[in-house]
Amino acid sequence: MNALFEPWSPVFTADPYPAYERLRAGGRVHWFEPTGQWLVPHYADVSALLRDRRLGRTYLHRFTHEEFGRTPPPPEHEPFHTLNDNGILDLEAPDHPRIRRLVTKAFTPRTVAALEPTVRRLAAELVAKVKRAGGGDLLADVAEPLPVAVIAEMLGIPHQDRGLLRPWSADICGMFELNPSEETARRAVTASQEFSAYLRGLIAERRAEPGEDLISALIAAYEDGERLSEQEMISTCVLLLNAGHEATVNTTANGWWTLFRHPDQLAALRADHSLLPTAVEELMRYDTPLQMFERWVLDDIEIGGTVIPRGSELALLFGSANRDPARFDRPDTLDLSRAENPHITFGAGIHFCLGAPLARLELAASFGELLREAPTMRLAGEPEWKPGYVIRGVRELPVEL
């Protein structure tokens, strides 16, 4: 089965779904030697394991690296791990529920709802530029700048500094790919140091002069005598940027690439914009932006008769789960009116994506604006896929009006 899973192959990255179908047919779990992981391709297993407390995003709350049979990361990677390991995505109890409760106080549904006019205004401005130019690169001109601008607005990052965010985020996220190179690690460490230093300065400013922004709200968040530490605030802000825009960027670009390849569905959406809510969900299911999510096995588990021992790592294949015929009717058919759509693009369990409502708001705004203002938009060239498999997306999406 190893030959089916080729995450470093451009052909596989461009279309992993036929391979996933064969993986599902071949069993419930597969050992993948190149990364030392167990691949889990079925929806029922992925969904259950995301909620299974015998698994964790980290093992350091229970074991040392040595006790867990793992080699500690190199000391020179420490700035990246300090930044990453203090964010709620990579924490377990007791730190995860404590920090998530405090962050949720600042990241409320009301906060997200209040952002809607800003999101729609930013989407309208970006689409207007594309319209004036008669086309462009949908990735660089709309998909990337919208979520970055929204997160920057939320955090209260000055306009002149916002150009720093996307490069820092891209370099840090390189470490989430399979077997990252030393150069990738070096860039991630540098970005972690620079981004952390920048946010430390911004937090100091907001302590002195609080504003209406999320950083000020994180500073003020308080429960049962506890506040967020400075490092927890820094890691939370970076996580909000990374998780809050990588998936949205790729869902936008991959989603339009999918629509251009399904002209009947695109025509139906253009004719009836009320399909937009279900269309957004279906595009996230059909071509999942985060293809894989990893978990450590903290206590022995069994999957389909195979015992997975403590110390192992599972690779939960979101992209495969979202195309599993055992859960979805006609999973390889794009159906923008699909009513029942329990996709797991945002995860599940205690690590369910905190920013899911904001992501849905941004996607509805950008897709809606393009449908209204650029109804004749069409593809102007075949896109090329970025080399990353875990966070999967195209390099560009050229369009013309």
Summary of the structure (lengths in Angstrom):
residues: 401
radius of gyration: 20.9
end to end distance: 44.1
largest distance: 60.2
contacts: 1290
relative contact order: 0.18
helix: 56%
strand: 10%
